[in-house]
Amino acid sequence: MQKKMADWFFMRPGLDTFLLQPDKHARYLFGARDQRQRDHLLESLEEAAYSQDGYKATVYGDYGRGKTHQCHNLVSEIRRRDLPFAPVYVKCGAFKKKEPFSSLFKEMLYRHSTEEIRQVAKEYARRVDEGEAAPLTDIVQSEDIASVMSEGLGAPGATAAKRSLRWLGGEPKVDLAMLEELGGSLKPQLSDSGDFGDVMRGLSHLFIQIRNKVPLYILDEAERFQGVTETDAYVSWLAAVRELTEIHGIAMIFMVGAMTRDFLPNIFAEPEIVRRIGVANYIEFMNPGRDDLRAFLLEQFQTTIRKGPVPEAQKEVVEPDALNEAVPEELFSITEGDPRRLEAYPFEPDAFDEFIEQIATGEMANKPSEAQIRVQKAAQKTMRLGKKTVTSEIVESLSGEAF
């Protein structure tokens, strides 16, 4: 019979690996430091939501620190806690030196559910027809943009809505014949920062009025903004980011890979952007120390493996079947009833101490992502050797391997 990690290490239902994937395992976030970081962002968002303002922040930290997992966990927690936001996760692409801002903007729009946008637009149009809401032309300066948003997005059939989104996102070469039936002659492509601002103000208004939710854009790997270096393109990006960050009805969190604030892309150091985001909202996501890293892994082990109660911080997110506190008899036998061995499992206590020292030094020091990669490797090697726990010999063998 083929060996399975979930069976070999007595894992709880719904968990079958030590190497967590940000999207698949979004609801799990280990370590008090990371949870405090997440809760600070959630509390700031909730406070801004009281007046339907859009919180803006730039979160920066070293590569491999866990920012992408933090992004997905934020989306998961917003939905679980039913906070009044419509969260959208966008992973930034490899922007070239002359990249138009529409390359990012269209992704922000496309990440919304087309069907939800259709429903929101249709309901708003109904309210306008019945005199219960103001026409979008009162909110959006461009009559063309207002027309496409109010009628094109809510038109029967998904094709018109998708085509409308493509035009509103600044995509070139959109077939305008269907949209121009709404009246007037549309420009071939939206490319001006004012146009992007109009689209976002209109979309924000629709979501707030119909869903009572503020659109939230979590932009991951925003260090790629630095790739836009051609002068005219950079000026266009600067104007567009300035336009979007001053809109009160949307929230934006930029996740940036940067070892220190000095390594942020130039656009985030521009005074006009710093003022709109707010100096206090530039947040450093620091690497954990040895104690934090130890606590991070022990919480993950206690959550992943059936060795007693699930940590309090994870009880609301694990599957109901995973809350069983019973320790399997075989695991109790492997650890010989020793609380220290059970706590360190799947490692032996001395091996775990050595493992912490190993990942707390070197080029990838104190990176949670590196820790999980090495735990997974240690577990796989343990299974191949037919052992029941990760020993010091296995940990030592890892130090000589390339990662």
N, C-alpha and C positions, 0 to 999 in steps of 0.2 A: 504494500500500500504506500502511495506517495505521501511523504511527510508534509504536513501543513503547519505553518507557524502558529496559527490560532490554537491548534490542538497541543502542539509541543509546549507552548508557554502559557497554557490555561487562560487564554484571552476571553474577555467578556463579549457577549453578543454585539455585533455591529462593528467590532474592531478586530482586524486580522493582520496588523502590521505595526511596526514601531516608527516607520517612516511616513508621517502624516502628509497628505496632499492638501494644499490650501483650499481648493474648491470642494473636494469630496468630504473632508473632515472640518469644514468651516466652523461648526458649532463648538469645537474644542479649542480652548486656549489655555495653555499651562503656564504656571508661574505667576506669583503675586505681582512681580514687576510689570509683566505684560498685561495682566488684568487691570492694574491701576492705570496704565497707559490707555487701554481700551475704554475703561470707565470714564476717564477724564474727557475723552472725545465724545462719548455718548452723553455725558452730563452737559457738556457745552452745547451739543446739538439740541438737547431737550430744552435747555434754557432759551436758546435762540428761537425755538419753535413756539414759545408762549406768545410771541408777537409775530410769528410767521416770518421771521428774519432768516436769512441764510448765513449760517456759520461758515467762515472761511479759515483754513489752516494749511500750513506747510509742515509736514512731518518728515524729518530726515534722519538717516542713520546709516550705519555701515552696511555693505553688501552682505547678504546672508543673515541679517539680523532677525528676519521674520516679518518684514513689512507687508509682504504679499499675503501671508496668513492673517495678519492683523486686518487687512482690507476685507477679506472674505468673512472674517469673524464679525466685523462691524456690520456688514450687510445682514448676516445671520441674526445677530442680536437685535438689530433694529426691527426686523420682522418678528422675532420671538417676543420682544417687549411691546410690540405694536406702537412704536413711536411714529409720530406724524410726518414721515418722510417717504419719498419714493426713491429708494437707493439704486444707483447704477454703478457697476464696476467697469472701468475702462483700463485695459492694459495698453500703455502707449507703445506705438510702433517705433521702428528705427527711422526717425525723421532725418531727411537729407538737408543739405545746406540751403536749398531753395524751396523747401517743403511749404505748401500753402497751409494756412491754419485750418482750412476745411477738412484736411486729412484727419485732424483730431476731432473737430466739431461734429462731423458726420457720425463718427463712432459714438459720441455722446448721445446723439439722437437715436441711432439704431439700436442701442442697448435697451431702450424702452420697449416694452411689449407693444407691437403694432396694434394688436386688438384692444389693449387698454387705451391707447391714444385715440383710436377710432371711437370708442365708447365715450371717452371724456369729451371729445370734440362734438359728437352728436348731441350729448346731453347739454352742453353749453349752448349750441345752436338752438336747441329747443327752448332754453330759458330766454335767449335773446328774442326769439319769435314771440314769446308770451310776455315780453316786457319785464322779465324777472332778473335780467342781467344786462350789463352794458355791452354794446358791440365791441369787438376786438379792436376796431379802429380807434377807440378811445384809449386803448392800452398800447397799441403798436403803431408807430409812426407811419410805416409803409402800408398803403392800402393793399398792394399786391400780396404782401406777406400775411396780412390780416385775412384776406380773402381765401388764400390757400389753406391757412390754418383753420378757419371756421367752416369752410365748405369742402375743400379737398381732403382734409384729414378725416372728415366724417362722412364722406361720400359712400354710397352703397358699394360693397365689394372691397376686398383688401388691396386690389391692384392700384386703385386711385390713391389710397392712403399711403402705400409704400412709395409710389411715385412722388407724392407730395413731400414725404419725409426726405427723399433723395434730393429734391430741389431745395428744400429748407435747410438741408445739411451742407449746401454749397457744392454738391456734386455736379461736375460738368456733363454735358451731352445727355441731359434728361429729355425724354420726349415730352414736349410741352403742349402738344395738341389737345390732350385730354384736359390739362389744367387750364388752358386758355379759354376753354368753354365756360369757365367761371366768369369770364369778362376781362377785357383789357389785353395787353401784350406784356408778358413777363420777361424780365431780363434773362439772358441765357444761363447765368450762374450768379449765385450770391457769393461775394468775396470780401465785402467791406465789413469792418468791425461793427459798424452801426447796424448792418443787416443781421449779423450774428446776435447782437444784443437784442434787436427787435424779436427775433425768433425765440430767444430764451425768455424774454419778458412775457411773450404770448404764451409759451408753454407753461411757464411758472404760474401764470394767471389761471390757466385751464385746470391745472392740478390742484391748486389751492382752492379754487371755487367749487370744483366738482368732487374731488377726493379729500379735500381738507389736508393735503399733504404737500410738503415742500420738496421739489426735486433735489436730490443729493447726488453729486458726481464725485466718485472716489477714483482719482487718476493715479494709477500705479506706474512705477518706473518713470516718473516725470523728469528724472535726470536726463532723459533723451531730448528734452527741450534744447539742451546744449548743442545738439546737432544742427540746429538752424542758425547758420552763421552768415549767410549772404545778407547784406545790409538791408535791402528792401524787404526781404522775407522776415528778417528779425523785427523790423519796425512794425510790420503787419501783425506778427504774433504778439508783440508788446501791446499794441492798440487793442487787439481782441481780448487778451487776458485782462487788461485794464477794464475793458467794457463789461466783461462777464463778472469780474470780482466786485464790481460796484453795484450789481443787481441785488437788491435785498431779498428777493423772493426765491433765490436758489442757494444751495449750500455746495461748497467745493472743498475737498481735502486732497492736497497734492502729496503723494508719497514719493520721496526722493532718495535715491541712493547717493549718499554723500557722507564721508567720514567725519567732517566737521562742517559748520556753517560756511566756512571759507570756500568749500568745494561745491556749493549750490550753483546751479546754472545761473548765468548772469541775469536772466529775466526776473528771478526771484529776489535779486539784490537791488533791482531798480526801485528808487524811492517811491514812485507812484504805485508800484505793486505792493511794497512793504506796507505803505499807509493803508491800502484797501484791505489787505489781509489782517494787518495788525501785528505789531512787533511781538506782543505776548502770545500770538498764535503761531509763531515759529517754534516748533517743538522738537527737541532732540530725542531720538529713540536710541538710548545708550546701550552698549553691550553689557550683558550681565557679568557680575563677578563670580568667583568660585561658589560662594554660598547660594547665590541666585540660581546658578546653573544646576547645582545639586538639587535645590528645591524644585526646579523646573522638571528635571528628569524623574525625581521621586514621585511628583504629582502625576506625571504621565504614566509611570509604571503602575501606580495605585489605581489609576482610572482604567488602564488597559487590561490589567491582569486581575483575575478573581482571587484577590488575597485580602479580603475584608471589605469594609465599607468604602464606597466611592467618596473621594474628597468633597467637602461641602460645595466648593466652587463649581463642581461638575455635575452635581446631582440633578439639576434641572435640564441638562442637555443630553445626558446619556439615555439610551433606550430603557424603557421600564424593566425589561428582563435583565438588564445589566446591574440593577440595584441589589441583586442577591449578595449578601455579605458572607456567605459560606465559603470557606477555603477548601478546595478539593483535597481529599485524603492523600492523593499522590503528591501534591505540592507540599502538604504539611510534612509528609515523610521526607521529601527531598531536602527541605530546610530544617529537618529534625526538630521542629517545634521551637526553633530559635527566633525570637522576634527580630533580631538584627539581620539574620539571613533572609527572613521573609520580607523585611523592608527593602533590602538591596536587590532582591530577586527581580530580574533574571541573572543578576551578577552575584558573585560571592562578595561579602563586604570589603575584603581587602582589594579585590579586583575593581570594585566600583570606585574606591578611593583613588586607585592608580588611573582609572579611566578619566576621572574628573581632572586630575593633574595633567593628563595627556592632552585633553582638549582645551585646557586653560592656558596652554602655551603654544607657541608656534605661529605660523602665518594666519591660520584660521581660528585664532584664540577666541574662546567664549562665544562662538557663533551657534545659536540653537539649531540652525539647519545642519551645520557640520556635526553637532552632537547626535542628531537623529540619524544621519547617514552612517555614522560609526556604530551606533547602537544596532542598527539594522544589520550592518556587516558582521558585528560580533555575534548577533543572534543566528545569522545564517551559517557562520563558521562553526558555532556551537552545535547546530543541528547536523552539519556535515560530519563532524567528528563523533556524533552520537552521544554527546555530553548533555547533562541536564541543566547545567548552569554555566555562565560565562566566568572563566577562571582567569587568574593573573597571566597565565601563559598565553591565553587567547588575546587579552588586552595588549600584552607586550608585542605579539605578532602583528597587531594592527599598526603599531607605531612605525614599522618598517615598510608598510605598504603605501603606495601613492594613492591619494584621494583627489 
